[in-house]
Amino acid sequence: METGAAPFTANSALRGPAIGDIGNWADRTPVHEASRHGQVRQLKQLIDSGACVNLVTVDSITPLHEACLHGQIQCVRLLLAAGAQVDARNIDGSTPLCDASAAGSQECIKLLLEYGAKVNPPLYTASPLHEACMSGSAVCVKLLIKMGANLEAHDCHFGTPLHVSCAREHLDCAKVLLLAGANVNAAKLHETALHHAAKVKNKDLIGMLVDFGGNVYARDNRGKKPSDYSWPNSPTAKCFEYYEKMPRSLSHLCRLKLREALGHGAVEKIDKLNIPHRLMEYLAYN
């Protein structure tokens, strides 16, 4: 459904070169506004009138960025068909796929990938997988992983996607990453996902990370273990006390070792093993 459209003229719309070319730096254009608000009919009129779909704002945001960030799938489809650059970057380096992932829009992600969007764009900031984890969309996380997203992509601010999931307490996203083979002990400044779980005081998250091999003795750059971030005698402190004192069972250690050997995509590989179904379920954390 379209919202009310602001009046536009051909002169205000035709601010750039031919469709498909990179536009000049400009203020927000009617194409940006129509894309942001899902004004499909107005956007089509603008494109048919020859408006450039690749004009950028002063912060390098394209109409495609706008449409993806707000999950406007019909506008995304129109822009891509008109030649919008699928991997255009804004001033932060984010691509439309990053924005679609931040919006948790599975439809937009699928369409961008069909048009050749890079699931692992070379970024120093958050990758599409980071953004999906921040949004808490486990469905989008699964889709990006299926399409080859790098589980260990490292953002200079957040660390890995697992760090992000734990810092935001998105347990479903964290479990999807761990099942896919994400390194539970990956560190940013020696800080692991367990440090994040301790800081947010989430017992369920702590238990899941330990179950997947999280190291309760890992120390960050301040020399602190995860338990050092819990209040004395709190539920999380008692949880860490239990894990620090209780040796892991042989079956647990064997599961971790086998999953480590299988690497990424362990669940799919487990399905092909000639072992009893019950053991298969144990290895897959079912």
Buried (B, 14 or more C-beta within 10 A) or exposed (E): EEEEBEEBEEEBBBBBBEBEBEBEEBEBBBBBBBBBBBBBEBBBBBBEEEBBBBBBBEEBBBBBBBBBBBBBBBBBBBBBEBBBBBBBBBEEBBBBBBBBBBBBBBBBBBBBBEBEBBBBBEBEBBBBBBBBBBBBBBBBBBBBBEBEBBBBBBBEEBBBBBBBBBBBBBBBBBBBBBBBBBBBBBBBEEBBBBBBBBBBBBBEBBBBBBBBBBBBEBBBEEEBBBBBBBEEEEEBBBBBBEBEEEEBEEEBEEBBEBBEEBEBBBBEBBEEEEEEEEEBEBBBBE
